């Protein structure tokens, strides 16, 4: 399985090489938290050019990136462009693979993350795209975002598993929906930037 490597990864020896990053000076400031629900997922096929990414200046060192809507085209039928899917989702706490080494020290070898996105727009095009994801493609990278942030890295997150379910409930108020499941592995959580698409509908 491919391990996605994010910046600021843990050093080999955390007892001597670890550097504690900076923090906010005023720790008593009442901070209004951002809403956490995942609403956006961007799929970039590996065959797409390196320039075809939905974000500009990801590696600028700051927390704000510019939108690059030219990289997104939901109408193409090849792998030349990024596809953008919206829904309602979550990323639960990771499943850790912890190993005990000498002197009973514990180390986290990797973390397994699972993104679950419920999609309610099941037009014919949406349905066929999501149905194709049931083939478990791994020839893509992706980013996910909520109303405040987009998570990933400049080149995207490497998936280890992809699947979609289309449950049809029996309840009077049940509706057609799709549940997208994507898993990936890493040592740490993804990097994040401000989501330039949080209030945008700019997609072909």
C-alpha positions in Angstrom: 0.0 0.0 0.0 1.2 3.5 -0.8 1.9 5.8 2.1 1.1 9.5 1.6 3.9 11.6 3.0 3.0 15.0 4.2 5.3 17.8 5.3 6.4 18.1 8.9 6.6 14.3 9.2 7.9 12.8 12.4 11.7 12.6 12.7 13.4 9.3 13.2 14.3 10.0 16.8 11.5 12.1 18.5 13.5 12.2 21.7 16.2 14.4 20.2 15.3 15.6 16.7 11.7 16.8 17.3 11.1 20.5 17.0 7.9 21.9 18.5 6.3 24.3 16.0 5.0 27.8 17.0 1.6 28.3 18.6 -0.8 31.2 19.1 0.5 33.6 21.7 -2.8 34.2 23.4 -4.1 30.8 24.5 -7.0 32.4 26.4 -8.6 33.9 23.3 -12.2 32.5 22.8 -11.9 30.9 19.4 -15.0 30.2 17.3 -14.4 26.7 15.7 -15.0 26.0 12.1 -17.7 23.6 11.0 -16.1 20.2 10.3 -18.5 18.5 7.8 -16.8 17.5 4.6 -18.5 19.0 1.5 -16.0 18.7 -1.3 -13.8 16.0 -2.8 -11.6 16.5 -5.9 -10.4 13.6 -7.9 -7.2 14.0 -10.1 -6.5 11.1 -12.4 -2.8 10.2 -12.5 -2.9 10.6 -16.3 -3.8 14.3 -15.9 -0.9 16.8 -16.3 0.9 18.0 -13.2 -0.5 21.5 -13.8 -4.1 20.2 -13.7 -4.6 20.7 -10.0 -7.6 22.6 -8.5 -5.3 24.8 -6.4 -2.7 27.4 -7.1 0.3 28.1 -4.8 -0.3 25.2 -2.5 3.4 25.2 -1.5 3.6 28.9 -0.8 4.2 28.2 2.9 1.0 29.9 4.0 -2.5 28.7 4.7 -4.3 30.3 1.8 -4.3 29.0 -1.8 -6.0 30.4 -4.9 -8.6 28.5 -6.9 -7.6 27.0 -10.2 -11.0 26.3 -11.8 -9.4 25.6 -15.2 -8.1 22.3 -13.9 -11.7 21.1 -13.1 -14.0 19.9 -15.8 -16.8 17.5 -14.9 -17.8 17.1 -18.5 -14.7 15.4 -19.9 -14.8 11.6 -20.5 -11.1 11.0 -20.3 -8.5 11.4 -17.5 -7.3 14.8 -18.5 -9.1 16.9 -15.9 -10.0 17.0 -12.2 -13.5 15.9 -11.2 -15.3 17.7 -8.3 -18.0 15.9 -6.3 -19.9 17.6 -3.4 -21.9 15.9 -0.6 -22.0 15.6 3.1 -19.2 13.6 4.8 -16.7 13.0 7.6 -13.3 11.7 8.3 -13.3 9.8 11.5 -10.3 9.4 13.9 -7.6 7.3 12.2 -6.9 3.6 13.0 -3.4 3.4 14.3 -0.9 0.7 13.7 1.2 0.8 16.9 4.3 -1.3 17.3 6.2 -2.0 20.6 10.0 -1.8 20.2 12.9 -2.0 22.7 12.3 -1.1 26.3 8.5 -1.3 25.7 8.5 2.0 23.7 5.5 2.3 21.4 5.8 3.8 17.9 3.0 4.6 15.5 4.0 3.0 12.2 1.1 4.4 10.2 -2.5 5.7 10.5 -5.4 4.5 8.3 -7.9 7.2 7.5 -11.4 6.7 6.1 -13.4 9.4 4.3 -17.1 8.8 3.9 -19.1 11.1 1.7 -22.9 10.9 1.2 -23.9 12.3 -2.2 -27.5 13.3 -2.8 -27.2 14.6 -6.3 -27.8 11.4 -8.3 -28.4 12.7 -11.8 -27.7 10.2 -14.5 -24.2 11.6 -14.9 -23.5 11.6 -11.2 -24.8 8.0 -10.8 -22.6 6.7 -13.6 -19.5 8.4 -12.3 -20.0 7.1 -8.8 -20.9 3.6 -10.1 -17.6 3.5 -11.9 -15.9 4.2 -8.5 -17.1 0.8 -7.4 -14.3 -0.7 -9.5 -11.9 0.4 -6.7 -9.7 2.7 -8.9 -6.4 3.8 -7.3 -5.0 5.6 -10.3 -5.8 9.0 -8.9 -5.0 11.4 -6.0 -7.5 13.5 -4.2 -8.2 16.4 -1.8 -11.2 16.9 0.5 -12.5 20.1 2.0 -15.1 21.6 4.4 -16.4 25.1 4.6 -13.1 26.4 5.9 -10.2 24.2 4.7 -9.0 21.9 2.0 -6.9 18.9 3.1 -4.1 17.2 1.2 -0.8 18.3 -0.3 0.3 19.9 -3.6 0.1 16.6 -5.4 -2.9 15.2 -3.5 -3.5 12.2 -1.3 -2.9 8.7 -2.5 -5.9 6.4 -2.0 -5.6 2.8 -0.9 -9.2 1.8 -1.3 -12.2 3.3 -3.1 -15.9 2.1 -3.1 -19.4 3.4 -3.4 -22.7 2.0 -2.1 -26.2 3.0 -3.3 -28.6 2.0 -0.4 -32.3 2.2 -1.1 -34.2 2.5 2.2 -37.7 1.4 2.8 -38.7 4.3 5.0 -41.4 6.8 3.8 -38.9 9.6 3.9 -35.9 7.8 2.6 -34.2 9.2 -0.5 -31.8 7.9 -3.1 -28.2 8.5 -2.2 -24.7 7.3 -2.7 -22.1 6.7 0.0 -18.5 7.1 -1.2 -15.7 5.5 0.9 -12.0 6.3 0.4 -9.2 5.2 2.6 -5.5 6.2 2.7 -2.5 5.7 4.9 0.0 8.2 6.3 2.1 8.9 9.4 0.3 12.1 10.2 -2.8 14.0 9.3 -2.9 15.9 6.0 -1.7 19.5 5.5 -4.5 22.0 5.2 -5.1 25.4 3.4 -8.1 27.7 3.2 -10.7 26.2 0.9 -11.0 28.6 -2.1 -14.1 26.7 -3.3 -16.1 26.9 -0.1 -18.7 29.3 -1.5 -18.0 28.7 -5.2 -19.9 27.0 -8.0 -17.2 27.5 -10.7 -17.0 24.2 -12.4 -17.5 23.3 -16.0 
